[in-house]
Amino acid sequence: MGYQMPAFRYRGKPLVYFAGYKKHIGFYPGAEGIRTFETDFKERKYKFSKGAVQFPIHENLPLDLIIKIILFRAQEI
């Protein structure tokens, strides 16, 4: 847990945080994770901010993109 959200840790450091909301799932890979995949988010029309991306609850999770982000974050750590 971190920031009152569940998180996955890798080598003792936070890998990604996530949280469920009424209309979306918030995914928090950190600022560099967002910057690196900003083009992907725009192409898929996901809302995003400096540290988070929103996956609409009515769509399947983009597992291919989530895996790429997690691998990027693991490399970063």
PLY file of the C-alpha trace (Angstrom):
ply
format ascii 1.0
element vertex 77
property float x
property float y
property float z
element edge 76
property int vertex1
property int vertex2
end_header
0.00 0.00 0.00
1.13 3.48 -0.75
-0.80 6.73 -1.04
-3.74 4.66 0.31
-3.70 2.53 -2.88
-2.55 -1.02 -3.57
0.84 -1.20 -5.20
3.19 -3.74 -6.66
6.77 -3.49 -5.48
9.93 -4.57 -7.25
13.28 -4.79 -5.48
11.82 -2.90 -2.55
10.58 0.03 -4.63
7.07 0.84 -5.89
6.55 -0.50 -9.40
2.98 0.72 -10.07
-0.04 1.76 -8.03
-3.64 1.19 -9.05
-7.14 2.03 -7.83
-10.71 1.40 -8.93
-13.21 4.19 -9.39
-16.80 4.39 -10.60
-15.95 4.97 -14.28
-12.29 4.04 -14.61
-9.30 2.22 -13.21
-6.48 4.53 -12.24
-3.02 3.23 -13.08
-0.04 5.08 -11.60
3.36 4.24 -13.11
4.99 7.52 -12.08
5.82 10.60 -14.12
8.47 8.96 -16.32
6.17 6.02 -17.03
3.49 8.43 -18.22
5.90 10.53 -20.28
7.32 7.47 -22.03
3.92 6.09 -23.05
2.08 9.36 -23.68
1.79 8.62 -27.42
0.16 5.26 -26.69
-2.34 6.91 -24.35
-3.22 9.54 -26.97
-3.63 6.91 -29.72
-5.96 4.87 -27.52
-7.76 8.02 -26.31
-7.06 7.42 -22.61
-7.22 10.33 -20.19
-3.92 10.86 -18.43
-2.09 13.33 -16.25
1.47 13.81 -15.03
1.45 10.62 -12.96
-1.62 8.58 -13.90
-3.62 7.11 -16.74
-7.32 6.22 -16.66
-8.54 2.96 -18.21
-12.32 3.11 -18.79
-14.19 0.54 -16.72
-16.42 -0.48 -19.66
-13.43 -1.56 -21.83
-11.05 -4.50 -21.49
-7.79 -3.61 -19.82
-5.01 -2.97 -22.38
-2.84 -5.81 -21.10
-0.26 -5.35 -23.87
0.28 -1.74 -22.84
0.25 -2.52 -19.11
2.94 -5.18 -19.63
5.10 -2.71 -21.59
4.74 -0.13 -18.83
5.60 -2.64 -16.09
8.66 -3.87 -17.99
9.75 -0.25 -18.48
9.32 0.51 -14.77
11.23 -2.66 -13.78
14.09 -1.60 -16.06
13.97 1.88 -14.57
14.28 0.46 -11.04
0 1
1 2
2 3
3 4
4 5
5 6
6 7
7 8
8 9
9 10
10 11
11 12
12 13
13 14
14 15
15 16
16 17
17 18
18 19
19 20
20 21
21 22
22 23
23 24
24 25
25 26
26 27
27 28
28 29
29 30
30 31
31 32
32 33
33 34
34 35
35 36
36 37
37 38
38 39
39 40
40 41
41 42
42 43
43 44
44 45
45 46
46 47
47 48
48 49
49 50
50 51
51 52
52 53
53 54
54 55
55 56
56 57
57 58
58 59
59 60
60 61
61 62
62 63
63 64
64 65
65 66
66 67
67 68
68 69
69 70
70 71
71 72
72 73
73 74
74 75
75 76
